[in-house]
Amino acid sequence: MNSTGVPQFAFVGLAVADVAASVGFYRRLGVGFPEGAEGEPHVEGEVPGGPLLVLDSEATIRSFHPGWRPPSGGSRSALAFRCASPAQVDALYGELTGAGYHGELEPWDAFWGQRYAVVHDPDGNGVDLLAPLEDRP
């Protein structure tokens, strides 16, 4: 809590099957994980311009919540990364899919005024890449 007593948003946490694979993916998106994070069961990385991204291995979650199971049948959440330009959306999508990550939705000009694409992280979480279209405010 801050000095006003109001709770403040702290982080986004993901349960991951392979911490090293997830650290590698999110580092490509600029998340600052410390050296050696690949070998840890719980890691925290600074997201440029935002809160922390916290990754916990499935085993770590089961260590304090034995009945936990990964969701099945799709995800109800996604992370989004704002890019500097529509061209960066295209380039980053190409880099990630070229590195073997699954591209769910190729870059396109969304009707709400953004260049938009979706790629999956190593655990199948949707990660949106977006940038305002240059001809829109």
PAKE-531304 format. One record per atom (N, C-alpha, C): residue in three letters; x, y, z. Coordinates in pm, 1 decimal. Example, Ala and Ser with C-alpha at 12.3 -4.5 7.8 and 13.67 -1.06 7.14 Angstrom:
REM residues 2
> aa:px:py:pz
> ala:1319.0:-569.0:780.0
> ala:1230.0:-450.0:780.0
> ala:1320.0:-330.0:780.0
> ser:1285.0:-225.0:708.0
> ser:1367.0:-106.0:714.0
> ser:1290.0:3.0:787.0
REM end
This chain:
REM residues 137
> aa:px:py:pz
> met:83.9:-118.2:0.0
> met:0.0:0.0:0.0
> met:87.9:123.8:0.0
> asn:33.6:228.7:-54.6
> asn:107.2:354.7:-50.9
> asn:67.0:433.7:72.4
> ser:115.2:556.6:83.1
> ser:89.3:637.2:203.0
> ser:-58.2:671.8:220.4
> thr:-139.6:661.4:114.8
> thr:-282.6:689.3:128.0
> thr:-360.1:566.9:172.6
> gly:-292.5:451.6:183.9
> gly:-358.4:329.2:225.5
> gly:-426.3:254.6:111.3
> val:-413.6:304.6:-10.9
> val:-475.9:239.4:-125.7
> val:-379.3:136.3:-183.4
> pro:-424.4:13.0:-199.9
> pro:-334.8:-86.3:-259.7
> pro:-295.0:-45.1:-401.2
> gln:-171.0:-76.9:-438.7
> gln:-122.3:-44.1:-572.0
> gln:-91.6:-171.9:-647.4
> phe:-119.5:-169.4:-776.8
> phe:-91.2:-283.5:-862.6
> phe:57.7:-311.5:-858.6
> ala:96.6:-438.6:-840.7
> ala:237.0:-470.9:-822.2
> ala:298.3:-550.3:-936.9
> phe:231.0:-655.4:-985.1
> phe:291.9:-737.1:-1089.5
> phe:189.0:-820.6:-1162.2
> val:230.9:-876.8:-1274.9
> val:158.7:-979.6:-1347.5
> val:238.4:-1106.9:-1327.8
> gly:173.5:-1213.4:-1286.2
> gly:242.5:-1339.6:-1262.9
> gly:193.8:-1447.3:-1357.6
> leu:285.0:-1528.9:-1404.7
> leu:251.8:-1639.9:-1492.9
> leu:307.0:-1769.3:-1435.8
> ala:228.3:-1875.4:-1443.0
> ala:276.0:-2009.2:-1411.6
> ala:334.9:-2065.5:-1540.3
> val:459.2:-2107.8:-1535.7
> val:527.0:-2151.4:-1657.0
> val:581.9:-2292.8:-1640.7
> ala:582.7:-2367.5:-1750.1
> ala:635.0:-2503.6:-1748.1
> ala:787.4:-2504.3:-1750.5
> asp:847.7:-2407.2:-1817.7
> asp:992.7:-2402.0:-1834.4
> asp:1038.7:-2258.0:-1813.9
> val:1092.9:-2229.1:-1696.2
> val:1134.0:-2092.4:-1663.3
> val:1237.1:-2040.7:-1763.6
> ala:1335.6:-2121.4:-1797.5
> ala:1440.6:-2075.9:-1889.4
> ala:1383.1:-2037.0:-2025.1
> ala:1290.8:-2117.0:-2078.1
> ala:1229.6:-2085.2:-2207.5
> ala:1149.5:-1955.5:-2198.9
> ser:1077.1:-1936.6:-2089.0
> ser:996.8:-1814.7:-2072.6
> ser:1084.9:-1692.2:-2053.6
> val:1192.3:-1705.3:-1976.1
> val:1285.6:-1593.5:-1959.8
> val:1342.1:-1553.8:-2095.7
> gly:1380.9:-1650.7:-2176.1
> gly:1433.8:-1621.5:-2309.4
> gly:1333.6:-1550.2:-2397.0
> phe:1208.2:-1593.4:-2394.8
> phe:1103.2:-1529.3:-2474.4
> phe:1082.3:-1384.8:-2430.5
> tyr:1060.9:-1363.0:-2301.3
> tyr:1028.8:-1228.7:-2252.2
> tyr:1148.9:-1134.2:-2256.2
> arg:1268.8:-1186.5:-2250.7
> arg:1386.0:-1100.2:-2270.2
> arg:1384.0:-1039.8:-2411.0
> arg:1336.6:-1115.1:-2509.4
> arg:1325.7:-1062.8:-2646.9
> arg:1228.1:-945.6:-2654.6
> leu:1139.6:-936.0:-2555.8
> leu:1043.9:-825.7:-2550.0
> leu:1090.1:-714.7:-2455.3
> gly:1212.7:-723.8:-2408.0
> gly:1269.9:-617.2:-2326.5
> gly:1253.9:-631.8:-2176.9
> val:1198.4:-743.1:-2130.0
> val:1183.6:-761.7:-1985.5
> val:1321.7:-788.2:-1925.9
> gly:1354.2:-714.3:-1821.6
> gly:1485.7:-721.9:-1758.8
> gly:1492.0:-822.0:-1645.4
> phe:1526.5:-945.7:-1678.4
> phe:1548.1:-1047.6:-1575.8
> phe:1695.2:-1047.6:-1537.3
> pro:1726.2:-1073.3:-1410.9
> pro:1865.9:-1076.2:-1369.7
> pro:1940.6:-1194.1:-1432.1
> glu:2072.3:-1181.7:-1439.7
> glu:2155.8:-1291.3:-1487.1
> glu:2130.3:-1413.3:-1399.6
> gly:2124.8:-1529.2:-1460.8
> gly:2102.5:-1652.6:-1387.3
> gly:1956.8:-1685.1:-1361.1
> ala:1866.5:-1598.8:-1405.1
> ala:1723.5:-1621.0:-1380.8
> ala:1674.0:-1750.9:-1442.6
> glu:1740.5:-1794.8:-1548.9
> glu:1697.3:-1915.3:-1619.6
> glu:1694.1:-2038.2:-1529.9
> gly:1777.6:-2040.9:-1427.8
> gly:1787.3:-2157.3:-1341.0
> gly:1707.2:-2148.0:-1212.5
> glu:1628.6:-2044.4:-1197.5
> glu:1554.2:-2023.7:-1073.3
> glu:1407.5:-2066.8:-1089.1
> pro:1342.5:-2109.9:-979.8
> pro:1201.7:-2148.6:-988.4
> pro:1104.8:-2030.5:-979.0
> his:1152.4:-1915.0:-931.6
> his:1072.0:-1792.7:-919.9
> his:1161.1:-1676.6:-961.7
> val:1117.2:-1599.3:-1060.3
> val:1196.9:-1485.5:-1105.7
> val:1107.5:-1363.7:-1124.3
> glu:1167.7:-1247.3:-1107.5
> glu:1097.7:-1120.5:-1126.2
> glu:1178.1:-1036.0:-1222.8
> gly:1110.4:-983.1:-1324.1
> gly:1176.9:-901.0:-1423.8
> gly:1104.3:-770.0:-1443.0
> glu:1180.3:-664.7:-1461.9
> glu:1120.0:-533.0:-1482.4
> glu:1074.4:-518.1:-1626.5
> val:948.0:-479.7:-1640.5
> val:889.1:-455.8:-1771.4
> val:909.2:-308.6:-1803.2
> pro:966.5:-277.4:-1920.1
> pro:987.6:-136.0:-1953.0
> pro:856.7:-57.0:-1942.1
> gly:858.0:44.4:-1857.4
> gly:741.5:130.8:-1842.0
> gly:627.1:70.5:-1764.8
> gly:649.3:-36.8:-1691.5
> gly:536.4:-99.3:-1624.8
> gly:573.6:-173.0:-1499.2
> pro:483.4:-260.5:-1455.7
> pro:504.7:-337.6:-1333.2
> pro:600.5:-453.7:-1358.4
> leu:620.5:-535.0:-1258.3
> leu:703.9:-653.6:-1272.4
> leu:629.8:-762.9:-1348.0
> leu:705.2:-848.4:-1415.4
> leu:653.8:-973.6:-1469.4
> leu:717.4:-1082.5:-1385.4
> val:636.0:-1163.6:-1319.5
> val:682.9:-1267.1:-1228.9
> val:653.0:-1403.0:-1290.9
> leu:753.8:-1489.4:-1297.7
> leu:738.4:-1623.9:-1350.0
> leu:763.7:-1723.4:-1238.5
> asp:672.3:-1818.4:-1220.7
> asp:688.5:-1925.3:-1123.3
> asp:673.9:-2058.3:-1194.9
> ser:765.7:-2151.0:-1168.0
> ser:750.9:-2283.9:-1226.0
> ser:624.2:-2347.0:-1168.6
> glu:568.5:-2440.6:-1244.5
> glu:449.1:-2510.0:-1197.4
> glu:478.3:-2581.3:-1065.2
> ala:599.0:-2636.5:-1051.1
> ala:637.3:-2704.9:-927.3
> ala:639.4:-2608.3:-808.4
> thr:683.5:-2485.4:-830.5
> thr:685.8:-2387.0:-722.0
> thr:543.8:-2357.3:-674.9
> ile:452.3:-2339.8:-769.1
> ile:313.3:-2312.4:-731.4
> ile:255.2:-2430.2:-653.8
> arg:282.2:-2552.4:-700.3
> arg:230.9:-2670.7:-629.4
> arg:293.0:-2683.8:-490.4
> ser:412.5:-2624.1:-468.0
> ser:475.9:-2634.6:-336.1
> ser:396.0:-2562.2:-228.3
> phe:321.3:-2458.3:-265.2
> phe:239.1:-2388.9:-165.6
> phe:89.8:-2402.9:-194.1
> his:54.0:-2460.3:-309.6
> his:-86.3:-2481.5:-346.1
> his:-95.4:-2619.0:-414.4
> pro:-91.7:-2726.5:-333.8
> pro:-79.9:-2861.9:-388.8
> pro:-189.3:-2900.4:-489.0
> gly:-307.1:-2844.4:-477.8
> gly:-415.6:-2879.2:-568.2
> gly:-417.6:-2801.8:-699.2
> trp:-322.7:-2710.4:-716.9
> trp:-322.4:-2627.7:-838.5
> trp:-295.2:-2711.8:-962.6
> arg:-368.5:-2680.8:-1069.7
> arg:-346.5:-2743.2:-1199.8
> arg:-347.1:-2633.8:-1304.9
> pro:-264.5:-2647.8:-1408.5
> pro:-266.3:-2546.2:-1514.9
> pro:-403.0:-2542.0:-1582.2
> pro:-447.1:-2423.8:-1628.3
> pro:-575.7:-2416.0:-1696.4
> pro:-573.2:-2496.3:-1826.2
> ser:-688.9:-2544.7:-1865.2
> ser:-699.0:-2616.2:-1992.3
> ser:-808.4:-2551.7:-2075.9
> gly:-801.3:-2571.5:-2204.7
> gly:-905.2:-2520.5:-2292.3
> gly:-890.3:-2374.4:-2327.9
> gly:-771.4:-2320.2:-2317.3
> gly:-750.9:-2180.9:-2355.4
> gly:-723.7:-2092.5:-2236.1
> ser:-683.3:-1972.2:-2266.8
> ser:-645.5:-1876.7:-2163.0
> ser:-746.7:-1763.5:-2156.6
> arg:-761.7:-1704.2:-2041.3
> arg:-850.1:-1590.1:-2024.6
> arg:-772.3:-1460.3:-2007.9
> ser:-642.7:-1466.8:-2029.7
> ser:-562.5:-1346.3:-2013.1
> ser:-459.0:-1337.6:-2124.3
> ala:-407.3:-1217.9:-2142.1
> ala:-299.5:-1195.2:-2239.1
> ala:-214.9:-1079.7:-2187.3
> leu:-92.5:-1077.8:-2230.2
> leu:-4.1:-966.0:-2202.0
> leu:6.3:-885.2:-2330.2
> ala:27.8:-756.8:-2317.9
> ala:41.9:-672.1:-2436.8
> ala:166.8:-587.1:-2423.5
> phe:238.9:-574.2:-2535.1
> phe:358.7:-491.7:-2540.6
> phe:339.3:-386.8:-2648.8
> arg:346.2:-258.8:-2607.7
> arg:333.0:-147.7:-2701.7
> arg:467.3:-125.5:-2769.9
> cys:463.2:-124.3:-2902.3
> cys:582.8:-101.4:-2982.0
> cys:589.8:45.3:-3023.8
> ala:706.2:87.5:-3067.9
> ala:727.3:227.6:-3105.0
> ala:659.0:264.2:-3236.0
> ser:634.7:165.6:-3322.8
> ser:576.4:194.9:-3453.3
> ser:512.9:69.2:-3510.7
> pro:426.7:85.0:-3610.8
> pro:372.5:-32.0:-3679.2
> pro:482.9:-120.7:-3737.3
> ala:588.6:-59.6:-3788.5
> ala:699.6:-137.5:-3844.2
> ala:765.2:-223.8:-3737.0
> gln:772.6:-174.5:-3613.9
> gln:831.6:-254.1:-3506.8
> gln:742.2:-373.2:-3472.4
> val:609.6:-356.3:-3480.5
> val:519.3:-470.4:-3459.4
> val:553.3:-580.0:-3560.0
> asp:563.5:-541.2:-3687.1
> asp:593.9:-638.3:-3793.1
> asp:729.0:-704.8:-3770.2
> ala:828.9:-625.4:-3737.2
> ala:964.3:-678.3:-3719.0
> ala:970.8:-772.5:-3598.8
> leu:909.6:-733.4:-3488.4
> leu:913.9:-816.0:-3368.0
> leu:836.1:-945.6:-3388.6
> tyr:721.5:-937.6:-3454.9
> tyr:645.4:-1058.2:-3486.4
> tyr:731.4:-1151.6:-3572.0
> gly:797.7:-1097.4:-3671.9
> gly:884.7:-1176.7:-3757.5
> gly:1000.5:-1238.7:-3681.5
> glu:1059.6:-1161.0:-3590.5
> glu:1170.9:-1212.3:-3510.3
> glu:1125.3:-1327.9:-3422.4
> leu:1011.1:-1310.0:-3354.4
> leu:963.2:-1412.7:-3262.4
> leu:919.2:-1538.9:-3335.9
> thr:843.0:-1523.1:-3442.3
> thr:800.0:-1641.7:-3516.7
> thr:919.5:-1706.8:-3586.7
> gly:1015.1:-1626.6:-3630.9
> gly:1136.9:-1680.2:-3690.8
> gly:1220.2:-1759.4:-3591.7
> ala:1207.2:-1726.0:-3463.0
> ala:1278.5:-1798.2:-3357.7
> ala:1201.7:-1922.1:-3313.0
> gly:1087.2:-1948.2:-3377.3
> gly:1012.0:-2069.1:-3347.8
> gly:890.7:-2052.9:-3259.8
> tyr:861.5:-1931.5:-3214.9
> tyr:742.6:-1910.6:-3132.8
> tyr:619.2:-1908.6:-3222.3
> his:508.2:-1957.2:-3170.5
> his:385.0:-1969.3:-3247.6
> his:319.6:-1833.0:-3270.3
> gly:296.0:-1800.1:-3394.8
> gly:223.1:-1678.5:-3428.8
> gly:75.1:-1710.0:-3440.3
> glu:-4.8:-1650.5:-3353.5
> glu:-149.9:-1674.6:-3356.7
> glu:-219.1:-1584.5:-3457.2
> leu:-176.3:-1457.9:-3462.7
> leu:-241.9:-1360.7:-3550.3
> leu:-134.4:-1272.1:-3612.3
> glu:-119.0:-1282.6:-3743.1
> glu:-19.2:-1201.1:-3812.0
> glu:-54.1:-1052.9:-3798.8
> pro:45.5:-965.3:-3809.6
> pro:19.7:-821.3:-3797.3
> pro:-87.2:-774.6:-3895.8
> trp:-176.1:-690.7:-3843.3
> trp:-283.1:-634.7:-3925.7
> trp:-320.6:-497.0:-3871.1
> asp:-385.9:-418.1:-3953.8
> asp:-432.0:-285.4:-3913.0
> asp:-571.8:-298.0:-3854.5
> ala:-579.6:-290.1:-3721.8
> ala:-706.7:-307.1:-3651.5
> ala:-796.0:-184.2:-3671.2
> phe:-924.5:-208.4:-3671.0
> phe:-1019.8:-99.8:-3692.8
> phe:-1016.0:4.3:-3582.7
> trp:-959.6:-26.2:-3466.1
> trp:-951.8:70.5:-3356.1
> trp:-826.0:156.8:-3363.3
> gly:-750.6:142.6:-3474.2
> gly:-639.6:234.9:-3496.4
> gly:-502.9:187.1:-3452.1
> gln:-482.8:56.3:-3446.7
> gln:-351.8:4.0:-3407.3
> gln:-306.4:-103.2:-3505.6
> arg:-175.4:-112.8:-3521.8
> arg:-114.5:-228.4:-3586.2
> arg:-109.0:-332.7:-3476.5
> tyr:-156.6:-452.6:-3501.7
> tyr:-178.1:-550.4:-3396.1
> tyr:-135.8:-688.7:-3441.3
> ala:-76.4:-765.4:-3352.7
> ala:-38.5:-903.6:-3379.6
> ala:-40.6:-980.0:-3247.6
> val:-49.9:-1112.0:-3257.1
> val:-48.2:-1195.2:-3137.4
> val:45.9:-1313.5:-3161.3
> val:133.8:-1335.1:-3065.2
> val:226.4:-1448.4:-3067.2
> val:212.5:-1519.5:-2932.6
> his:244.2:-1648.4:-2927.6
> his:234.7:-1723.2:-2802.4
> his:372.0:-1737.8:-2737.9
> asp:374.5:-1726.3:-2605.7
> asp:497.4:-1753.7:-2532.5
> asp:515.5:-1906.2:-2523.6
> pro:621.9:-1955.4:-2461.7
> pro:644.4:-2100.0:-2458.6
> pro:533.3:-2181.3:-2391.9
> asp:450.3:-2118.1:-2308.7
> asp:341.4:-2189.4:-2242.4
> asp:207.3:-2170.4:-2311.5
> gly:206.9:-2101.6:-2425.3
> gly:82.8:-2082.0:-2499.0
> gly:3.5:-1959.7:-2458.4
> asn:59.8:-1874.6:-2371.7
> asn:-8.2:-1750.1:-2335.5
> asn:-2.7:-1654.2:-2453.1
> gly:-114.3:-1590.1:-2482.3
> gly:-116.4:-1490.9:-2588.2
> gly:-41.6:-1365.4:-2547.4
> val:44.9:-1317.8:-2634.9
> val:118.7:-1194.0:-2612.0
> val:89.4:-1102.4:-2730.2
> asp:21.2:-992.1:-2701.4
> asp:-18.3:-897.5:-2805.4
> asp:93.7:-797.0:-2829.6
> leu:118.1:-767.8:-2954.9
> leu:212.7:-664.1:-2996.2
> leu:130.4:-557.2:-3064.4
> leu:148.1:-431.6:-3025.7
> leu:63.7:-327.0:-3081.1
> leu:137.0:-195.2:-3091.3
> ala:89.6:-112.7:-3184.2
> ala:141.0:23.9:-3199.7
> ala:32.8:105.7:-3267.8
> pro:20.0:234.5:-3232.1
> pro:-77.7:319.2:-3300.1
> pro:-42.4:329.1:-3448.5
> leu:-145.8:327.8:-3531.1
> leu:-123.5:348.9:-3674.1
> leu:-75.9:491.2:-3694.1
> glu:17.8:510.1:-3782.1
> glu:80.2:641.0:-3799.3
> glu:-13.4:746.5:-3852.2
> asp:-118.9:706.5:-3922.0
> asp:-210.6:805.9:-3977.2
> asp:-329.3:834.1:-3885.8
> arg:-320.9:786.0:-3759.6
> arg:-428.7:808.7:-3663.8
> arg:-370.4:876.2:-3540.5
> pro:-450.9:950.6:-3467.9
> pro:-400.8:1014.3:-3345.6
> pro:-371.0:914.0:-3236.3
REM end
